[in-house]
Amino acid sequence: MNFDYTEEQELLRKTVRSFVDKEIQPFIGEWDSKGHFEPRIMERLADLGLMGVCIPEKYGGAGMDYNSLAIVCEELERGDTAYRTAVSVHTGLNSMTLLQWGTEEQKLKYLVPQARGEKVGAFGLTEPGAGSDVAAINTTAVKDGEFYILNGQKTWISLCDVADHFIVFAYTDKSKKHHGISAFIVERTMDGFSSKAIKGKHGIRAGNTGEIFFDHIRVPKENLLGQEGEGFKIAMAALDNGRFTVAAGACGLIMASLEASLKYCHERMTFGREIGRHQLVQQMIANMEAGLQISRLLVYRAGELKNQGKRNTRETSLAKWQSCDFANKAADDAVQIHGAYGYSDEYPVARFLRNSKAPVIYEGTREIHTIMQAEYALGYRVDKPLNKTLPSWPFEE
């Protein structure tokens, strides 16, 4: 088992890190304080070919492997969670789902411009009364000739005011419970679509998050993703991809917390010596380093399974759960190391701590992943092969 990065991956990491250092870090404090999502960042990511990094070249992407996507997410979150989230949603939840489940016509119409960064994709599953309990959604899609009439709303939708295309989940037959959920590609320009940002978030303030509404939207039947009733299966497959990117991003937040703490440990003097000389501070530094290395191994393991075209629900769940918990603890310890300064905006660690909480909740709470891992270990949960999987890497052109 080889854990070395390829030359291409090393170059990719350096490219994204340089981009973050020059175009995100100098401004992120101001954007965060103002709750401002900077659309120029998405444009620059597209210029660098990072909006479709793991999408095959024939569909407009860079054709790199899935662990290259992990590297992009890790380095972006080192800058700020908001812009890793944007790539997670656009690439992980939307584009990779289209790659796995879309028809050739859907891929050419929607995936190609998204992979090129000409259009932005998002994902609509969560509702005011339906989070972990997906079957509790109330959005409906009623067939009417050559269309489906879509009604309902989604909440906590990243890129709600930015995205051009949304993968939306709705009941086509509520009597079948989760077997009656279907997936649709919805365009912002369709009559009856509207969105509204959520203000006053605890963290990820530089991200665009909010609600989207469907008021008798006429969605063409060719925008049905997969078959009727496959929506739940599609959603779970999409979450395998989204959770992978969240886990990778958490590595970046651990790295950012560690870097800031190491710098401060050498600058701050107490009792006549650097605070890094104190053993309890060293314990926190050591825990950050361990959390980073453990999380990366879990992420890259899941990524390698993706590269092989194998189902990775169990491995991705474990990576998401553990890395997000490690990131939350690393950010908390970083604030502690900085003392009173860590509780102010003078240093970035307060932002790290605020940002670290959301990933512990979204795309499967800590509690959901705990239950999943226990059920896998006990033999109560066994994954069945999907009838459609992500294409293995290297991609066939």
PLY file of the C-alpha trace (Angstrom):
ply
format ascii 1.0
element vertex 397
property float x
property float y
property float z
element edge 396
property int vertex1
property int vertex2
end_header
0.00 0.00 0.00
1.60 3.25 -1.17
0.85 6.41 0.83
3.02 8.74 -1.25
1.44 11.51 -3.29
2.01 11.38 -7.02
3.84 14.28 -8.67
0.50 15.44 -10.04
-1.03 15.41 -6.55
1.93 17.27 -5.05
1.59 19.94 -7.72
-2.15 20.11 -7.10
-1.64 20.65 -3.37
0.90 23.42 -3.97
-1.41 25.08 -6.49
-4.42 25.11 -4.18
-2.33 26.18 -1.18
-0.88 29.09 -3.12
-4.36 30.09 -4.25
-5.68 29.96 -0.68
-2.74 31.95 0.70
-3.12 34.69 -1.91
-6.85 34.90 -2.59
-8.67 33.69 0.52
-6.62 34.15 3.67
-5.94 37.91 3.32
-9.68 38.63 3.02
-11.49 35.86 4.88
-11.64 37.69 8.22
-13.56 40.55 6.63
-15.80 38.26 4.58
-16.58 36.19 7.66
-17.40 39.22 9.82
-19.70 40.65 7.13
-21.32 37.31 6.25
-20.16 37.81 2.66
-19.80 34.99 0.13
-17.28 36.06 -2.50
-18.38 34.67 -5.91
-15.03 35.55 -7.45
-13.54 32.56 -5.60
-15.73 30.16 -7.57
-14.66 31.84 -10.79
-10.99 31.48 -9.90
-11.47 27.84 -8.92
-12.97 27.29 -12.36
-9.99 29.03 -13.97
-7.71 26.56 -12.17
-9.78 23.58 -13.33
-10.80 22.68 -9.77
-14.58 22.66 -10.15
-14.46 19.26 -11.82
-11.14 17.90 -10.58
-12.34 14.26 -10.44
-14.77 14.39 -13.36
-13.61 12.61 -16.57
-12.16 14.84 -19.25
-14.86 13.84 -21.72
-17.37 15.54 -19.42
-15.31 18.70 -19.02
-13.36 17.75 -15.90
-9.67 17.41 -15.08
-9.83 13.60 -15.00
-7.88 13.30 -11.74
-8.54 10.62 -9.11
-10.90 10.94 -6.14
-8.10 11.46 -3.62
-7.11 14.52 -5.65
-10.53 15.90 -4.79
-9.70 15.20 -1.14
-6.50 17.22 -1.47
-8.41 20.16 -2.96
-10.96 20.07 -0.13
-8.28 19.80 2.56
-6.35 22.80 1.25
-9.49 24.90 0.72
-10.68 24.32 4.27
-7.27 25.30 5.53
-8.34 28.71 4.20
-11.98 28.58 5.28
-14.78 26.04 5.56
-17.09 28.15 3.37
-15.16 27.55 0.16
-14.52 23.89 0.84
-18.27 23.58 1.38
-18.89 25.18 -2.01
-16.71 22.56 -3.74
-18.20 19.76 -1.62
-21.71 20.65 -2.73
-20.92 21.50 -6.34
-18.60 18.55 -7.02
-19.30 15.95 -4.33
-23.06 16.13 -3.91
-24.10 17.31 -7.37
-21.57 16.64 -10.14
-20.44 13.23 -8.89
-24.09 12.24 -8.49
-24.78 13.23 -12.09
-21.70 11.25 -13.14
-23.02 8.18 -11.32
-26.74 8.36 -12.07
-27.29 10.73 -14.99
-28.21 9.78 -18.53
-25.77 10.71 -21.27
-28.05 13.57 -22.23
-28.16 14.86 -18.64
-24.39 14.65 -18.35
-23.87 16.65 -21.53
-26.45 19.27 -20.57
-25.64 19.70 -16.87
-22.42 17.92 -15.88
-20.17 19.33 -18.61
-20.78 23.04 -17.83
-20.52 22.30 -14.11
-17.20 20.47 -14.47
-15.87 23.39 -16.51
-17.08 25.82 -13.84
-19.41 27.60 -16.24
-22.41 26.62 -14.09
-22.71 25.86 -10.36
-24.54 22.86 -8.93
-26.17 22.32 -5.53
-28.18 19.72 -3.62
-31.63 19.86 -2.02
-32.52 17.14 0.48
-32.95 18.65 3.98
-36.27 20.24 4.94
-37.49 22.10 8.04
-38.92 18.85 9.39
-36.61 16.33 7.73
-32.88 16.02 8.36
-31.55 12.65 9.45
-35.06 11.24 8.86
-35.06 11.54 5.07
-38.42 9.80 4.72
-40.03 12.73 6.56
-39.66 15.10 3.59
-42.84 16.79 2.39
-41.79 18.04 -1.06
-43.90 16.39 -3.75
-43.65 15.83 -7.50
-46.88 14.96 -9.30
-46.71 13.73 -12.89
-48.62 15.84 -15.39
-48.13 14.68 -18.97
-44.56 15.44 -20.02
-43.79 17.22 -16.73
-43.69 16.77 -12.97
-45.26 19.51 -10.83
-42.91 20.18 -7.93
-44.07 21.78 -4.66
-42.28 22.21 -1.35
-39.17 23.70 0.20
-35.65 22.77 1.31
-33.53 24.34 4.01
-29.85 24.61 4.97
-29.01 24.51 1.28
-25.45 25.59 0.50
-25.12 27.85 -2.56
-28.86 28.54 -2.41
-28.49 31.96 -4.05
-25.51 31.02 -6.22
-26.20 27.66 -7.87
-27.69 27.31 -11.35
-28.75 23.66 -11.02
-30.09 21.70 -8.04
-30.59 17.98 -7.48
-33.87 17.94 -5.55
-35.62 15.05 -3.80
-39.41 14.76 -3.68
-42.12 12.19 -3.16
-43.69 10.78 -6.30
-45.57 8.19 -4.20
-45.72 8.90 -0.46
-47.49 5.61 0.28
-44.22 3.80 -0.46
-42.30 5.88 2.13
-38.61 6.16 1.20
-39.18 3.85 -1.78
-41.46 6.55 -3.19
-38.85 9.31 -3.26
-37.50 10.44 -6.63
-34.70 12.79 -7.68
-34.96 15.71 -10.13
-32.65 18.22 -11.76
-34.15 21.65 -11.15
-32.91 24.86 -12.78
-32.97 28.20 -11.00
-34.61 29.81 -14.04
-37.67 27.54 -13.89
-40.88 29.43 -13.06
-41.84 28.99 -9.42
-38.28 28.71 -8.06
-37.04 31.10 -5.37
-34.34 31.19 -2.69
-33.59 33.03 0.53
-30.32 33.14 2.50
-30.18 32.34 6.21
-28.49 35.07 8.26
-27.00 34.92 11.74
-25.27 31.54 11.50
-22.90 30.59 14.30
-20.20 29.56 11.84
-19.32 29.34 8.13
-20.48 32.93 7.92
-18.66 33.49 4.63
-20.77 30.77 3.02
-24.07 31.17 1.19
-26.63 28.98 2.97
-30.41 29.18 2.98
-33.75 27.95 1.74
-35.08 27.12 -1.71
-38.78 27.06 -2.58
-40.79 25.27 -5.29
-44.17 26.72 -6.20
-45.77 24.56 -8.87
-42.54 24.23 -10.82
-43.00 22.33 -14.07
-39.99 20.04 -14.32
-39.62 18.19 -17.66
-39.75 14.42 -17.31
-36.28 14.18 -18.88
-35.00 15.91 -15.71
-35.92 12.89 -13.60
-32.59 11.55 -12.30
-32.58 7.77 -12.30
-35.96 6.06 -12.14
-39.05 6.93 -10.12
-38.57 5.62 -6.59
-34.77 5.60 -6.77
-34.40 8.94 -5.02
-33.49 7.57 -1.60
-30.85 5.33 -3.11
-29.48 8.24 -5.13
-29.43 10.48 -2.04
-27.48 7.91 -0.02
-24.97 7.45 -2.85
-24.60 11.23 -3.11
-23.92 11.43 0.62
-21.08 8.91 0.22
-19.45 11.50 -2.03
-20.40 14.55 0.01
-19.26 13.00 3.28
-15.94 12.11 1.68
-15.31 15.76 0.84
-16.42 16.90 4.31
-13.99 14.45 5.90
-11.17 15.67 3.68
-12.00 19.27 4.51
-11.87 18.48 8.23
-8.23 17.50 7.73
-7.65 21.03 6.46
-9.25 22.54 9.54
-7.07 20.39 11.81
-4.06 21.51 9.78
-5.06 25.19 10.08
-5.57 24.84 13.84
-2.21 23.13 14.20
-0.34 25.69 12.08
-1.82 28.63 14.01
-1.07 26.94 17.33
2.52 26.11 16.43
3.15 29.70 15.42
1.65 31.04 18.64
3.53 28.49 20.77
6.81 29.96 19.54
5.68 33.57 19.94
4.00 33.54 23.34
6.16 33.52 26.48
4.95 32.53 29.95
7.00 31.90 33.06
10.12 32.80 31.13
9.79 30.37 28.24
7.77 29.63 25.10
4.38 28.14 25.92
5.27 25.25 23.63
7.63 24.11 26.38
4.72 23.41 28.74
3.68 19.77 28.73
-0.09 20.30 28.70
0.27 22.56 25.66
2.40 19.87 24.05
-0.37 17.37 24.75
-2.83 19.48 22.76
-0.33 19.87 19.91
0.32 16.12 19.89
-3.42 15.39 19.76
-3.81 17.70 16.76
-0.97 15.97 14.93
-2.41 12.52 15.70
-5.90 13.60 14.63
-4.57 14.95 11.34
-2.66 11.79 10.46
-5.48 9.43 11.51
-8.06 11.45 9.59
-5.98 11.53 6.41
-5.54 7.76 6.50
-9.29 7.24 6.87
-10.04 9.70 4.04
-7.51 8.26 1.62
-8.70 4.74 2.36
-12.23 5.73 1.34
-10.84 7.56 -1.69
-8.93 4.52 -2.85
-12.12 2.45 -2.71
-13.76 5.11 -4.87
-10.82 4.88 -7.28
-11.48 1.14 -7.54
-15.20 1.66 -8.18
-16.14 -0.10 -4.94
-18.89 0.85 -2.53
-17.47 2.77 0.43
-20.43 3.78 2.61
-18.94 2.24 5.76
-15.45 3.64 5.23
-16.67 7.10 4.27
-18.98 7.25 7.28
-16.10 6.42 9.62
-13.85 9.01 7.97
-16.51 11.72 8.18
-17.36 10.99 11.81
-13.83 10.79 13.12
-12.23 13.60 11.13
-14.99 16.08 11.99
-14.72 15.21 15.68
-10.94 15.58 15.50
-11.35 18.96 13.77
-13.80 20.20 16.37
-11.41 19.18 19.17
-8.37 20.65 17.38
-10.11 24.00 16.96
-11.20 23.98 20.59
-7.65 23.24 21.73
-6.30 25.95 19.42
-8.51 28.51 21.17
-7.30 27.20 24.53
-3.66 27.52 23.50
-4.25 31.12 22.42
-5.95 31.91 25.74
-7.96 35.13 25.82
-6.67 36.08 22.36
-8.22 32.88 21.01
-11.61 34.19 22.05
-11.30 37.25 19.81
-11.15 37.92 16.09
-7.54 39.05 16.40
-6.50 35.47 15.66
-8.23 33.05 13.23
-8.75 30.22 15.75
-12.09 31.60 17.00
-13.37 31.31 13.41
-11.98 27.79 13.19
-13.94 26.79 16.29
-17.17 28.33 15.00
-16.72 26.67 11.62
-15.83 23.27 13.07
-19.25 22.59 14.58
-21.41 22.51 11.46
-19.63 19.52 9.82
-20.24 17.50 13.00
-23.95 17.99 12.27
-24.52 18.07 8.52
-24.38 15.12 6.10
-25.06 12.72 8.96
-24.74 13.83 12.56
-22.10 12.38 14.87
-24.89 10.26 16.38
-26.04 8.88 13.01
-22.50 7.80 12.12
-22.01 6.26 15.56
-25.10 4.12 15.03
-24.01 3.21 11.50
-20.59 2.02 12.65
-22.06 0.01 15.52
-24.57 -1.66 13.20
-21.84 -2.54 10.71
-19.76 -4.08 13.51
-22.74 -5.99 14.90
-23.77 -7.27 11.48
-27.14 -5.49 11.55
-26.17 -3.35 8.55
-24.80 -4.87 5.34
-24.36 -2.79 2.19
-25.80 -4.20 -1.00
-24.08 -3.50 -4.32
-25.54 -0.49 -6.14
-26.78 -0.97 -9.67
-24.80 2.16 -10.59
-21.40 3.03 -9.17
-18.94 5.84 -9.72
-16.61 5.09 -12.62
-13.28 3.71 -11.42
-10.07 5.65 -11.99
-8.24 6.03 -14.34
-11.31 6.89 -16.38
-11.98 5.32 -19.74
-12.41 7.96 -22.42
0 1
1 2
2 3
3 4
4 5
5 6
6 7
7 8
8 9
9 10
10 11
11 12
12 13
13 14
14 15
15 16
16 17
17 18
18 19
19 20
20 21
21 22
22 23
23 24
24 25
25 26
26 27
27 28
28 29
29 30
30 31
31 32
32 33
33 34
34 35
35 36
36 37
37 38
38 39
39 40
40 41
41 42
42 43
43 44
44 45
45 46
46 47
47 48
48 49
49 50
50 51
51 52
52 53
53 54
54 55
55 56
56 57
57 58
58 59
59 60
60 61
61 62
62 63
63 64
64 65
65 66
66 67
67 68
68 69
69 70
70 71
71 72
72 73
73 74
74 75
75 76
76 77
77 78
78 79
79 80
80 81
81 82
82 83
83 84
84 85
85 86
86 87
87 88
88 89
89 90
90 91
91 92
92 93
93 94
94 95
95 96
96 97
97 98
98 99
99 100
100 101
101 102
102 103
103 104
104 105
105 106
106 107
107 108
108 109
109 110
110 111
111 112
112 113
113 114
114 115
115 116
116 117
117 118
118 119
119 120
120 121
121 122
122 123
123 124
124 125
125 126
126 127
127 128
128 129
129 130
130 131
131 132
132 133
133 134
134 135
135 136
136 137
137 138
138 139
139 140
140 141
141 142
142 143
143 144
144 145
145 146
146 147
147 148
148 149
149 150
150 151
151 152
152 153
153 154
154 155
155 156
156 157
157 158
158 159
159 160
160 161
161 162
162 163
163 164
164 165
165 166
166 167
167 168
168 169
169 170
170 171
171 172
172 173
173 174
174 175
175 176
176 177
177 178
178 179
179 180
180 181
181 182
182 183
183 184
184 185
185 186
186 187
187 188
188 189
189 190
190 191
191 192
192 193
193 194
194 195
195 196
196 197
197 198
198 199
199 200
200 201
201 202
202 203
203 204
204 205
205 206
206 207
207 208
208 209
209 210
210 211
211 212
212 213
213 214
214 215
215 216
216 217
217 218
218 219
219 220
220 221
221 222
222 223
223 224
224 225
225 226
226 227
227 228
228 229
229 230
230 231
231 232
232 233
233 234
234 235
235 236
236 237
237 238
238 239
239 240
240 241
241 242
242 243
243 244
244 245
245 246
246 247
247 248
248 249
249 250
250 251
251 252
252 253
253 254
254 255
255 256
256 257
257 258
258 259
259 260
260 261
261 262
262 263
263 264
264 265
265 266
266 267
267 268
268 269
269 270
270 271
271 272
272 273
273 274
274 275
275 276
276 277
277 278
278 279
279 280
280 281
281 282
282 283
283 284
284 285
285 286
286 287
287 288
288 289
289 290
290 291
291 292
292 293
293 294
294 295
295 296
296 297
297 298
298 299
299 300
300 301
301 302
302 303
303 304
304 305
305 306
306 307
307 308
308 309
309 310
310 311
311 312
312 313
313 314
314 315
315 316
316 317
317 318
318 319
319 320
320 321
321 322
322 323
323 324
324 325
325 326
326 327
327 328
328 329
329 330
330 331
331 332
332 333
333 334
334 335
335 336
336 337
337 338
338 339
339 340
340 341
341 342
342 343
343 344
344 345
345 346
346 347
347 348
348 349
349 350
350 351
351 352
352 353
353 354
354 355
355 356
356 357
357 358
358 359
359 360
360 361
361 362
362 363
363 364
364 365
365 366
366 367
367 368
368 369
369 370
370 371
371 372
372 373
373 374
374 375
375 376
376 377
377 378
378 379
379 380
380 381
381 382
382 383
383 384
384 385
385 386
386 387
387 388
388 389
389 390
390 391
391 392
392 393
393 394
394 395
395 396
